[in-house]
Amino acid sequence: MKKRSIAIWSKDVRRRGRGEGFHLDIAPINLIDLLLILLIFFITTTTFLQLKVIDLNLPNAAAAKDPKKKPHAYTIAIDANCSYYLDKNATTLRALEETVNAASPDTLYRIGADEESKHRCFIALLDLLTQKGVDKISILTEER
C-alpha cells in the first residue's frame, strides 16, 4: 500500500506544479550587456593580420620572349641508298655539317630513315649532331 500512496502523492504534486504555471522572465537588457562584454573581449584579444609587401621586379616588355614563337626545325631523311635529304632536298653529310654550324642552338632536328637504309648511315648522322652539341633531336617513326 505504501508504494501506491507514494505514486498517487507524486502524481498529485506534478499536477499541482502545472496548475500554478512556472514563468521564466529573461530581461533583454541583460542579454545586450552580455553581448557587449563578449564583443569587447573578442576585439581586445584578436590579433589583426599585418599584410606583408613583396617587391616584384618585372621584366620590361621589350626583354620578354614571344611565347608563340617556335624554334626552327629541320627534317633530315635517309633513304635506302644512304642518301641524305634536308627538308626534301638532296644533300651530303658535309653540307649537313655546315647547316648545323650555321643554325641556332634552339634548332630542332627531326630524323627519319627508310627501313631499308643501313644502320651506319643513321649512326653517322647522330654522331655529327652530337659532336656539334645538338641536344634537340627527334626521331620520326612514321612516313611524312
Stockholm file with secondary structure:
# STOCKHOLM 1.0

chainA/1-144         MKKRSIAIWSKDVRRRGRGEGFHLDIAPINLIDLLLILLIFFITTTTFLQLKVIDLNLPNAAAAKDPKKKPHAYTIAIDANCSYYLDKNATTLRALEETVNAASPDTLYRIGADEESKHRCFIALLDLLTQKGVDKISILTEER
#=GR chainA/1-144 SS CHHHHHHHHHHHHHHHHHHHCCCCCCCHHHHHHHHHHHHHHHHHHCCCCCCCCCCCCCCCGGGSCCTTCCCCEEEEEECTTSCEEETTEEECHHHHHHHHHHSCTTCEEEEEECTTSCHHHHHHHHHHHHHTTCCCEEECCSCC
#=GC SS_cons         CHHHHHHHHHHHHHHHHHHHCCCCCCCHHHHHHHHHHHHHHHHHHCCCCCCCCCCCCCCCGGGSCCTTCCCCEEEEEECTTSCEEETTEEECHHHHHHHHHHSCTTCEEEEEECTTSCHHHHHHHHHHHHHTTCCCEEECCSCC
//
